[in-house]
Amino acid sequence: MQETFKKFIHELKKGTHVVFLAHRDPDFDTLSACGALGLIAKEHGCSVEVVIPNTEPVTLDYFPFPIQSGKHIKRPDLLVICDTANTDRVYFPTEFTGIPVALFDHHQGGNILATFRMVDNTAPSCCDLIADIIYNHDKNMLTPEIAQMLFDGLVADTLSFRTSGVKPVTFTRASKLLMHGAVPLTSHKRLTQKQPAEDFIFKTQLMSHLKVDEKASCAYLLVTEQELLNANKTKGALEGVGNEMLSGMFINTTALIYTMNNGETKVSLRSNASNMYEIARSHGGGGHIAAAGFVTTKKPTHILAELLATLAKEQEDLKKKEK
């Protein structure tokens, strides 16, 4: 990967126009990755845009670039995609076809053919991967602002170092970011921005419908698009629900099952024990070990029954091994 990153930096030195693509319903990992790499591109003389596919705008007062929703201003010379390898999760108009792509990701699978491919599915976050690559290439690139953004993404995607992908080396990389100016309190303030009272109330009402299957060690929540529309909410209102369920209970796995009005159902999985990627892949989806998802046309009750049966069997097999 270091050789690939060296070639990527060489491309940036041409002073090109770079468009950074964060995934749909962006989390702190994808945005922080785009922001940190965007700052590096800017330092090499590039002009920078950051684009998400959402129709809803996303505003972060500390972010170094405007975050554009569903549009770009100027045709890019280079695309940089962070935290996903699927074109259907990013803004990707036909105009982008044929433009060189740099991919930074920690998920398995995907359909993006990248010119500069930097992927490690053992990394607990995209920002963790990027921090390691930058440090090994030239640690002086880790300015306090870049180190802070990468630390933000790492803390967010690992739920403050609590996910199953966290290993001793994760803390080593985190300590390097701290040595280069990242401040934990800053990350805490950024990641715990207060939400409007009505959003908090709505999410609390949703969580009251939460159910738990003890045999599968799984908490699950079924939500429909119509429910959100009736409450004058969008899918963004569900952001973080899976992680909140996982961190708030003594269970191994959470499933957020969201049924859309077009008949499709999106399943988002989180776990601190089971391999979510393998489950998602069996349904045509992707992700990584701790977090994955897929879209299906099966009825929500059917897919839930299949999921719980799979997880229950895993729990049973695990108990047998422990004996």
TINU-356121 format. One record per residue (C-alpha): x, y, z; residue in three letters; residue number from 1. Coordinates in pm, 1 decimal, m for minus. Example, Ala and Ser with C-alpha at 12.3 -4.5 7.8 and 13.67 -1.06 7.14 Angstrom:
TINU-356121
c1=1230.0	c2=m450.0	c3=780.0	r=ALA	k=1
c1=1367.0	c2=m106.0	c3=714.0	r=SER	k=2
//
This chain:
TINU-356121
c1=0.0	c2=0.0	c3=0.0	r=MET	k=1
c1=288.7	c2=237.2	c3=66.5	r=GLN	k=2
c1=396.5	c2=226.2	c3=m298.6	r=GLU	k=3
c1=39.6	c2=292.7	c3=m407.2	r=THR	k=4
c1=15.6	c2=588.9	c3=m170.0	r=PHE	k=5
c1=342.3	c2=724.6	c3=m306.5	r=LYS	k=6
c1=191.7	c2=715.1	c3=m656.6	r=LYS	k=7
c1=m123.1	c2=881.1	c3=m521.7	r=PHE	k=8
c1=82.2	c2=1167.0	c3=m374.7	r=ILE	k=9
c1=266.2	c2=1201.5	c3=m706.1	r=HIS	k=10
c1=m72.1	c2=1241.9	c3=m874.3	r=GLU	k=11
c1=m166.5	c2=1514.6	c3=m624.7	r=LEU	k=12
c1=155.2	c2=1704.1	c3=m700.6	r=LYS	k=13
c1=18.5	c2=1773.1	c3=m1048.0	r=LYS	k=14
c1=m209.1	c2=2029.6	c3=m883.2	r=GLY	k=15
c1=m527.0	c2=1865.3	c3=m1004.7	r=THR	k=16
c1=m890.4	c2=1921.4	c3=m913.8	r=HIS	k=17
c1=m990.8	c2=1645.2	c3=m673.2	r=VAL	k=18
c1=m1343.6	c2=1543.4	c3=m576.5	r=VAL	k=19
c1=m1371.2	c2=1343.0	c3=m255.0	r=PHE	k=20
c1=m1671.1	c2=1112.9	c3=m231.4	r=LEU	k=21
c1=m1816.9	c2=1019.7	c3=107.3	r=ALA	k=22
c1=m2080.6	c2=749.7	c3=123.7	r=HIS	k=23
c1=m2455.3	c2=788.6	c3=154.8	r=ARG	k=24
c1=m2579.4	c2=886.7	c3=503.8	r=ASP	k=25
c1=m2219.9	c2=976.6	c3=592.9	r=PRO	k=26
c1=m2073.2	c2=891.1	c3=930.7	r=ASP	k=27
c1=m1772.8	c2=1053.2	c3=1095.9	r=PHE	k=28
c1=m1534.1	c2=792.8	c3=954.3	r=ASP	k=29
c1=m1607.9	c2=865.5	c3=587.5	r=THR	k=30
c1=m1623.8	c2=1243.9	c3=636.1	r=LEU	k=31
c1=m1312.2	c2=1262.1	c3=851.9	r=SER	k=32
c1=m1122.3	c2=1051.1	c3=598.0	r=ALA	k=33
c1=m1228.4	c2=1284.1	c3=316.0	r=CYS	k=34
c1=m1143.0	c2=1590.5	c3=523.2	r=GLY	k=35
c1=m796.5	c2=1468.4	c3=624.1	r=ALA	k=36
c1=m699.9	c2=1357.5	c3=273.6	r=LEU	k=37
c1=m855.7	c2=1675.3	c3=133.0	r=GLY	k=38
c1=m620.4	c2=1882.7	c3=347.3	r=LEU	k=39
c1=m324.7	c2=1683.8	c3=213.7	r=ILE	k=40
c1=m446.2	c2=1740.6	c3=m142.0	r=ALA	k=41
c1=m482.1	c2=2112.7	c3=m72.5	r=LYS	k=42
c1=m127.4	c2=2128.0	c3=65.4	r=GLU	k=43
c1=m7.7	c2=1979.5	c3=m264.4	r=HIS	k=44
c1=m174.4	c2=2254.9	c3=m464.3	r=GLY	k=45
c1=m500.8	c2=2080.1	c3=m552.9	r=CYS	k=46
c1=m846.2	c2=2231.5	c3=m549.3	r=SER	k=47
c1=m1088.1	c2=2022.0	c3=m344.9	r=VAL	k=48
c1=m1457.6	c2=1934.1	c3=m336.7	r=GLU	k=49
c1=m1629.8	c2=1696.0	c3=m94.5	r=VAL	k=50
c1=m1955.8	c2=1545.2	c3=m218.8	r=VAL	k=51
c1=m2218.3	c2=1318.0	c3=m64.1	r=ILE	k=52
c1=m2509.2	c2=1159.7	c3=m252.2	r=PRO	k=53
c1=m2768.4	c2=1273.3	c3=2.3	r=ASN	k=54
c1=m3037.9	c2=1521.6	c3=m87.3	r=THR	k=55
c1=m3020.4	c2=1641.8	c3=273.2	r=GLU	k=56
c1=m2733.5	c2=1882.9	c3=343.7	r=PRO	k=57
c1=m2472.2	c2=1797.4	c3=605.8	r=VAL	k=58
c1=m2300.1	c2=2082.0	c3=789.9	r=THR	k=59
c1=m2007.1	c2=2051.7	c3=1030.0	r=LEU	k=60
c1=m1880.1	c2=2389.1	c3=1150.9	r=ASP	k=61
c1=m1522.1	c2=2263.5	c3=1189.2	r=TYR	k=62
c1=m1499.1	c2=2082.0	c3=854.3	r=PHE	k=63
c1=m1232.5	c2=2232.9	c3=624.7	r=PRO	k=64
c1=m1443.7	c2=2215.3	c3=306.3	r=PHE	k=65
c1=m1808.3	c2=2271.0	c3=213.7	r=PRO	k=66
c1=m1995.2	c2=1938.5	c3=195.3	r=ILE	k=67
c1=m2201.2	c2=1935.2	c3=m122.4	r=GLN	k=68
c1=m2511.0	c2=1720.5	c3=m156.2	r=SER	k=69
c1=m2577.5	c2=1543.5	c3=m484.5	r=GLY	k=70
c1=m2375.5	c2=1773.1	c3=m708.8	r=LYS	k=71
c1=m2024.4	c2=1879.4	c3=m803.0	r=HIS	k=72
c1=m1904.4	c2=2215.4	c3=m932.0	r=ILE	k=73
c1=m1615.4	c2=2125.9	c3=m1157.8	r=LYS	k=74
c1=m1520.4	c2=1809.9	c3=m1347.2	r=ARG	k=75
c1=m1249.3	c2=1636.6	c3=m1143.5	r=PRO	k=76
c1=m911.6	c2=1513.6	c3=m1261.5	r=ASP	k=77
c1=m906.5	c2=1263.5	c3=m976.3	r=LEU	k=78
c1=m1172.7	c2=1099.5	c3=m757.9	r=LEU	k=79
c1=m1102.8	c2=989.2	c3=m400.9	r=VAL	k=80
c1=m1355.0	c2=752.8	c3=m244.5	r=ILE	k=81
c1=m1340.7	c2=687.1	c3=129.1	r=CYS	k=82
c1=m1500.0	c2=414.8	c3=341.1	r=ASP	k=83
c1=m1690.0	c2=229.3	c3=68.2	r=THR	k=84
c1=m1607.2	c2=41.6	c3=m250.8	r=ALA	k=85
c1=m1954.9	c2=49.6	c3=m401.5	r=ASN	k=86
c1=m2054.9	c2=310.6	c3=m660.0	r=THR	k=87
c1=m2419.4	c2=284.0	c3=m555.4	r=ASP	k=88
c1=m2327.2	c2=429.1	c3=m214.9	r=ARG	k=89
c1=m2159.3	c2=741.8	c3=m349.9	r=VAL	k=90
c1=m2239.7	c2=1027.6	c3=m584.9	r=TYR	k=91
c1=m2118.0	c2=890.9	c3=m918.7	r=PHE	k=92
c1=m2268.5	c2=1052.9	c3=m1231.7	r=PRO	k=93
c1=m2183.1	c2=916.1	c3=m1577.6	r=THR	k=94
c1=m1949.2	c2=1213.0	c3=m1621.9	r=GLU	k=95
c1=m1714.5	c2=1049.1	c3=m1370.6	r=PHE	k=96
c1=m1667.0	c2=737.8	c3=m1586.1	r=THR	k=97
c1=m1303.8	c2=699.4	c3=m1690.0	r=GLY	k=98
c1=m1164.8	c2=940.3	c3=m1430.0	r=ILE	k=99
c1=m880.5	c2=792.5	c3=m1217.8	r=PRO	k=100
c1=m998.5	c2=676.1	c3=m874.2	r=VAL	k=101
c1=m813.3	c2=648.5	c3=m544.3	r=ALA	k=102
c1=m988.6	c2=416.9	c3=m299.8	r=LEU	k=103
c1=m932.7	c2=411.9	c3=76.3	r=PHE	k=104
c1=m1147.4	c2=150.7	c3=248.8	r=ASP	k=105
c1=m1164.9	c2=m107.3	c3=526.6	r=HIS	k=106
c1=m1457.2	c2=m310.8	c3=391.2	r=HIS	k=107
c1=m1460.8	c2=m632.9	c3=193.3	r=GLN	k=108
c1=m1613.7	c2=m654.2	c3=m152.9	r=GLY	k=109
c1=m1729.5	c2=m368.9	c3=m374.8	r=GLY	k=110
c1=m1745.8	c2=m291.2	c3=m746.8	r=ASN	k=111
c1=m1510.4	c2=5.6	c3=m775.3	r=ILE	k=112
c1=m1207.0	c2=m48.6	c3=m997.8	r=LEU	k=113
c1=m952.6	c2=188.9	c3=m850.4	r=ALA	k=114
c1=m634.5	c2=323.4	c3=m1007.2	r=THR	k=115
c1=m490.9	c2=366.4	c3=m658.7	r=PHE	k=116
c1=m637.5	c2=97.6	c3=m432.2	r=ARG	k=117
c1=m562.5	c2=108.6	c3=m58.9	r=MET	k=118
c1=m786.7	c2=m139.2	c3=122.2	r=VAL	k=119
c1=m736.9	c2=m332.7	c3=445.5	r=ASP	k=120
c1=m1043.0	c2=m512.9	c3=578.1	r=ASN	k=121
c1=m868.5	c2=m585.6	c3=908.9	r=THR	k=122
c1=m853.6	c2=m214.4	c3=994.9	r=ALA	k=123
c1=m1124.6	c2=m110.5	c3=1244.4	r=PRO	k=124
c1=m1190.7	c2=214.7	c3=1057.2	r=SER	k=125
c1=m1100.9	c2=391.7	c3=735.6	r=CYS	k=126
c1=m929.8	c2=667.9	c3=933.6	r=CYS	k=127
c1=m716.1	c2=408.9	c3=1114.2	r=ASP	k=128
c1=m600.6	c2=276.4	c3=776.6	r=LEU	k=129
c1=m523.6	c2=625.4	c3=644.2	r=ILE	k=130
c1=m339.5	c2=727.5	c3=962.0	r=ALA	k=131
c1=m111.7	c2=425.3	c3=933.2	r=ASP	k=132
c1=m41.0	c2=486.5	c3=562.7	r=ILE	k=133
c1=37.9	c2=855.8	c3=613.9	r=ILE	k=134
c1=258.4	c2=794.3	c3=918.1	r=TYR	k=135
c1=466.6	c2=532.8	c3=732.9	r=ASN	k=136
c1=493.7	c2=755.0	c3=425.0	r=HIS	k=137
c1=585.4	c2=1082.6	c3=595.6	r=ASP	k=138
c1=475.5	c2=1145.8	c3=953.2	r=LYS	k=139
c1=531.0	c2=1519.1	c3=903.3	r=ASN	k=140
c1=213.9	c2=1516.2	c3=692.7	r=MET	k=141
c1=20.9	c2=1459.6	c3=1014.5	r=LEU	k=142
c1=m49.7	c2=1820.2	c3=1103.5	r=THR	k=143
c1=m258.8	c2=1878.4	c3=1419.9	r=PRO	k=144
c1=m569.9	c2=1938.7	c3=1207.7	r=GLU	k=145
c1=m522.2	c2=1622.3	c3=1000.6	r=ILE	k=146
c1=m435.0	c2=1415.0	c3=1309.3	r=ALA	k=147
c1=m749.5	c2=1543.1	c3=1481.0	r=GLN	k=148
c1=m975.9	c2=1451.8	c3=1191.2	r=MET	k=149
c1=m830.7	c2=1101.6	c3=1170.1	r=LEU	k=150
c1=m864.8	c2=1054.8	c3=1545.4	r=PHE	k=151
c1=m1230.1	c2=1167.5	c3=1523.1	r=ASP	k=152
c1=m1305.0	c2=901.8	c3=1261.7	r=GLY	k=153
c1=m1117.8	c2=630.2	c3=1449.4	r=LEU	k=154
c1=m1297.8	c2=700.2	c3=1777.5	r=VAL	k=155
c1=m1637.6	c2=719.7	c3=1606.6	r=ALA	k=156
c1=m1611.3	c2=400.0	c3=1403.4	r=ASP	k=157
c1=m1474.1	c2=191.7	c3=1690.4	r=THR	k=158
c1=m1732.5	c2=325.1	c3=1938.4	r=LEU	k=159
c1=m1445.1	c2=464.0	c3=2146.7	r=SER	k=160
c1=m1227.9	c2=153.0	c3=2094.8	r=PHE	k=161
c1=m1500.0	c2=m99.9	c3=2185.7	r=ARG	k=162
c1=m1561.7	c2=m285.2	c3=1857.4	r=THR	k=163
c1=m1424.1	c2=m631.6	c3=1783.2	r=SER	k=164
c1=m1183.1	c2=m496.3	c3=1519.9	r=GLY	k=165
c1=m981.3	c2=m305.2	c3=1780.0	r=VAL	k=166
c1=m638.1	c2=m457.9	c3=1839.8	r=LYS	k=167
c1=m322.3	c2=m347.8	c3=2024.2	r=PRO	k=168
c1=m193.8	c2=m182.6	c3=1705.6	r=VAL	k=169
c1=m508.7	c2=33.4	c3=1700.7	r=THR	k=170
c1=m398.8	c2=200.3	c3=2023.0	r=PHE	k=171
c1=m47.5	c2=240.9	c3=1885.5	r=THR	k=172
c1=m183.1	c2=429.4	c3=1585.3	r=ARG	k=173
c1=m414.3	c2=632.6	c3=1804.7	r=ALA	k=174
c1=m120.7	c2=733.8	c3=2026.8	r=SER	k=175
c1=69.3	c2=854.6	c3=1719.4	r=LYS	k=176
c1=m224.9	c2=1078.2	c3=1628.3	r=LEU	k=177
c1=m224.9	c2=1215.9	c3=1983.1	r=LEU	k=178
c1=148.1	c2=1285.6	c3=1957.7	r=MET	k=179
c1=79.2	c2=1483.6	c3=1639.4	r=HIS	k=180
c1=m181.5	c2=1708.9	c3=1796.7	r=GLY	k=181
c1=m511.4	c2=1521.3	c3=1822.7	r=ALA	k=182
c1=m704.8	c2=1603.5	c3=2141.1	r=VAL	k=183
c1=m954.4	c2=1346.7	c3=2278.4	r=PRO	k=184
c1=m1177.5	c2=1616.9	c3=2428.0	r=LEU	k=185
c1=m1211.4	c2=1778.8	c3=2085.1	r=THR	k=186
c1=m1327.5	c2=1447.9	c3=1939.6	r=SER	k=187
c1=m1574.1	c2=1404.6	c3=2223.8	r=HIS	k=188
c1=m1726.5	c2=1746.7	c3=2158.7	r=LYS	k=189
c1=m1750.5	c2=1684.7	c3=1784.5	r=ARG	k=190
c1=m1896.9	c2=1336.5	c3=1813.0	r=LEU	k=191
c1=m2154.2	c2=1421.1	c3=2080.3	r=THR	k=192
c1=m2310.3	c2=1728.7	c3=1925.7	r=GLN	k=193
c1=m2648.9	c2=1784.5	c3=2084.6	r=LYS	k=194
c1=m2949.4	c2=1696.7	c3=1871.6	r=GLN	k=195
c1=m3279.8	c2=1886.4	c3=1861.0	r=PRO	k=196
c1=m3523.8	c2=1779.9	c3=2134.5	r=ALA	k=197
c1=m3778.6	c2=1651.8	c3=1880.4	r=GLU	k=198
c1=m3517.0	c2=1425.3	c3=1718.2	r=ASP	k=199
c1=m3418.6	c2=1286.8	c3=2057.7	r=PHE	k=200
c1=m3781.5	c2=1219.8	c3=2146.0	r=ILE	k=201
c1=m3846.9	c2=1049.7	c3=1811.5	r=PHE	k=202
c1=m3544.6	c2=823.6	c3=1849.3	r=LYS	k=203
c1=m3651.8	c2=738.2	c3=2204.8	r=THR	k=204
c1=m3997.5	c2=643.2	c3=2078.1	r=GLN	k=205
c1=m3839.5	c2=423.2	c3=1811.2	r=LEU	k=206
c1=m3621.1	c2=247.7	c3=2065.8	r=MET	k=207
c1=m3929.9	c2=164.0	c3=2272.0	r=SER	k=208
c1=m4018.1	c2=m86.1	c3=1995.7	r=HIS	k=209
c1=m3683.7	c2=m261.6	c3=2033.0	r=LEU	k=210
c1=m3692.6	c2=m638.0	c3=2083.8	r=LYS	k=211
c1=m3427.9	c2=m885.6	c3=2194.7	r=VAL	k=212
c1=m3379.9	c2=m1250.6	c3=2100.5	r=ASP	k=213
c1=m3176.2	c2=m1400.9	c3=2383.8	r=GLU	k=214
c1=m3085.9	c2=m1721.6	c3=2197.3	r=LYS	k=215
c1=m2936.9	c2=m1517.6	c3=1912.2	r=ALA	k=216
c1=m2797.8	c2=m1252.6	c3=2149.5	r=SER	k=217
c1=m2947.0	c2=m1000.2	c3=1908.2	r=CYS	k=218
c1=m3142.7	c2=m680.1	c3=1958.3	r=ALA	k=219
c1=m3349.4	c2=m579.9	c3=1657.2	r=TYR	k=220
c1=m3568.4	c2=m295.1	c3=1545.9	r=LEU	k=221
c1=m3809.7	c2=m292.8	c3=1252.4	r=LEU	k=222
c1=m3884.7	c2=46.7	c3=1099.0	r=VAL	k=223
c1=m4070.8	c2=147.0	c3=783.3	r=THR	k=224
c1=m4018.9	c2=443.5	c3=556.6	r=GLU	k=225
c1=m4383.8	c2=530.0	c3=603.0	r=GLN	k=226
c1=m4334.5	c2=558.7	c3=979.9	r=GLU	k=227
c1=m4060.6	c2=813.9	c3=917.6	r=LEU	k=228
c1=m4271.5	c2=1006.2	c3=666.9	r=LEU	k=229
c1=m4563.9	c2=1015.4	c3=908.6	r=ASN	k=230
c1=m4332.8	c2=1169.3	c3=1166.6	r=ALA	k=231
c1=m4191.2	c2=1411.0	c3=906.5	r=ASN	k=232
c1=m3850.7	c2=1245.3	c3=938.3	r=LYS	k=233
c1=m3599.4	c2=1109.0	c3=688.8	r=THR	k=234
c1=m3377.7	c2=801.7	c3=702.7	r=LYS	k=235
c1=m3109.2	c2=1021.4	c3=856.7	r=GLY	k=236
c1=m3307.1	c2=1001.6	c3=1180.8	r=ALA	k=237
c1=m3192.3	c2=639.2	c3=1210.6	r=LEU	k=238
c1=m2822.2	c2=729.1	c3=1202.5	r=GLU	k=239
c1=m2637.1	c2=569.6	c3=1494.1	r=GLY	k=240
c1=m2932.4	c2=362.4	c3=1621.3	r=VAL	k=241
c1=m2754.7	c2=29.2	c3=1564.0	r=GLY	k=242
c1=m2444.9	c2=142.8	c3=1751.2	r=ASN	k=243
c1=m2653.4	c2=282.4	c3=2037.0	r=GLU	k=244
c1=m2832.0	c2=m51.3	c3=2076.1	r=MET	k=245
c1=m2501.6	c2=m238.9	c3=2075.4	r=LEU	k=246
c1=m2333.4	c2=m15.0	c3=2330.6	r=SER	k=247
c1=m2633.2	c2=1.7	c3=2563.2	r=GLY	k=248
c1=m2701.8	c2=m369.4	c3=2625.3	r=MET	k=249
c1=m2528.8	c2=m697.2	c3=2703.2	r=PHE	k=250
c1=m2589.3	c2=m845.9	c3=2359.6	r=ILE	k=251
c1=m2355.7	c2=m940.8	c3=2074.7	r=ASN	k=252
c1=m2543.6	c2=m818.3	c3=1769.0	r=THR	k=253
c1=m2795.0	c2=m556.5	c3=1655.8	r=THR	k=254
c1=m3009.6	c2=m547.1	c3=1343.9	r=ALA	k=255
c1=m3187.9	c2=m239.3	c3=1210.6	r=LEU	k=256
c1=m3441.5	c2=m353.6	c3=951.7	r=ILE	k=257
c1=m3573.5	c2=m65.8	c3=743.2	r=TYR	k=258
c1=m3849.9	c2=m132.2	c3=491.7	r=THR	k=259
c1=m3884.8	c2=119.0	c3=209.2	r=MET	k=260
c1=m4199.5	c2=210.7	c3=19.7	r=ASN	k=261
c1=m4055.5	c2=58.2	c3=m299.0	r=ASN	k=262
c1=m4078.9	c2=m286.7	c3=m139.5	r=GLY	k=263
c1=m3708.5	c2=m322.6	c3=m61.4	r=GLU	k=264
c1=m3574.7	c2=m372.8	c3=288.3	r=THR	k=265
c1=m3236.7	c2=m249.3	c3=405.6	r=LYS	k=266
c1=m3072.5	c2=m444.8	c3=686.0	r=VAL	k=267
c1=m2792.3	c2=m283.0	c3=888.6	r=SER	k=268
c1=m2593.5	c2=m513.3	c3=1116.0	r=LEU	k=269
c1=m2356.1	c2=m435.5	c3=1401.4	r=ARG	k=270
c1=m2170.3	c2=m681.3	c3=1622.9	r=SER	k=271
c1=m1889.3	c2=m710.8	c3=1872.4	r=ASN	k=272
c1=m1866.1	c2=m1088.9	c3=1834.1	r=ALA	k=273
c1=m2007.6	c2=m1233.9	c3=1510.4	r=SER	k=274
c1=m1885.7	c2=m1184.5	c3=1153.6	r=ASN	k=275
c1=m2138.4	c2=m943.5	c3=1002.6	r=MET	k=276
c1=m1963.7	c2=m937.5	c3=665.8	r=TYR	k=277
c1=m2020.6	c2=m1306.8	c3=602.7	r=GLU	k=278
c1=m2389.3	c2=m1275.8	c3=688.4	r=ILE	k=279
c1=m2433.0	c2=m968.1	c3=467.0	r=ALA	k=280
c1=m2240.2	c2=m1127.8	c3=180.7	r=ARG	k=281
c1=m2471.7	c2=m1429.2	c3=185.4	r=SER	k=282
c1=m2752.2	c2=m1185.6	c3=103.8	r=HIS	k=283
c1=m2559.4	c2=m996.5	c3=m164.7	r=GLY	k=284
c1=m2436.4	c2=m719.2	c3=64.3	r=GLY	k=285
c1=m2103.3	c2=m615.4	c3=209.4	r=GLY	k=286
c1=m1920.4	c2=m432.5	c3=484.4	r=GLY	k=287
c1=m1671.1	c2=m560.8	c3=737.6	r=HIS	k=288
c1=m1663.6	c2=m791.9	c3=1036.7	r=ILE	k=289
c1=m1815.5	c2=m553.8	c3=1290.1	r=ALA	k=290
c1=m2057.6	c2=m365.2	c3=1064.2	r=ALA	k=291
c1=m2224.6	c2=m469.5	c3=740.9	r=ALA	k=292
c1=m2552.5	c2=m453.3	c3=555.7	r=GLY	k=293
c1=m2757.5	c2=m556.4	c3=257.4	r=PHE	k=294
c1=m3074.1	c2=m476.2	c3=66.8	r=VAL	k=295
c1=m3334.8	c2=m743.5	c3=m3.6	r=THR	k=296
c1=m3683.1	c2=m782.8	c3=m149.3	r=THR	k=297
c1=m3773.3	c2=m1050.0	c3=105.2	r=LYS	k=298
c1=m4037.9	c2=m971.1	c3=363.0	r=LYS	k=299
c1=m3891.1	c2=m817.1	c3=680.9	r=PRO	k=300
c1=m4031.8	c2=m1097.9	c3=896.2	r=THR	k=301
c1=m3872.0	c2=m1361.6	c3=674.5	r=HIS	k=302
c1=m3530.7	c2=m1199.1	c3=669.9	r=ILE	k=303
c1=m3547.2	c2=m1144.5	c3=1047.1	r=LEU	k=304
c1=m3628.5	c2=m1512.2	c3=1105.0	r=ALA	k=305
c1=m3333.8	c2=m1617.7	c3=885.9	r=GLU	k=306
c1=m3099.5	c2=m1378.1	c3=1061.2	r=LEU	k=307
c1=m3200.6	c2=m1484.5	c3=1411.9	r=LEU	k=308
c1=m3169.4	c2=m1852.7	c3=1319.5	r=ALA	k=309
c1=m2816.1	c2=m1795.0	c3=1187.0	r=THR	k=310
c1=m2710.4	c2=m1602.1	c3=1497.3	r=LEU	k=311
c1=m2871.6	c2=m1851.4	c3=1734.6	r=ALA	k=312
c1=m2678.3	c2=m2134.3	c3=1570.7	r=LYS	k=313
c1=m2356.5	c2=m1934.4	c3=1609.1	r=GLU	k=314
c1=m2428.6	c2=m1886.7	c3=1979.0	r=GLN	k=315
c1=m2502.3	c2=m2257.6	c3=2020.8	r=GLU	k=316
c1=m2181.3	c2=m2357.7	c3=1841.7	r=ASP	k=317
c1=m1984.6	c2=m2112.0	c3=2054.4	r=LEU	k=318
c1=m2120.2	c2=m2264.6	c3=2376.9	r=LYS	k=319
c1=m2024.8	c2=m2612.7	c3=2258.2	r=LYS	k=320
c1=m1666.8	c2=m2498.0	c3=2189.7	r=LYS	k=321
c1=m1643.5	c2=m2340.6	c3=2534.8	r=GLU	k=322
c1=m1734.1	c2=m2675.2	c3=2690.6	r=LYS	k=323
//
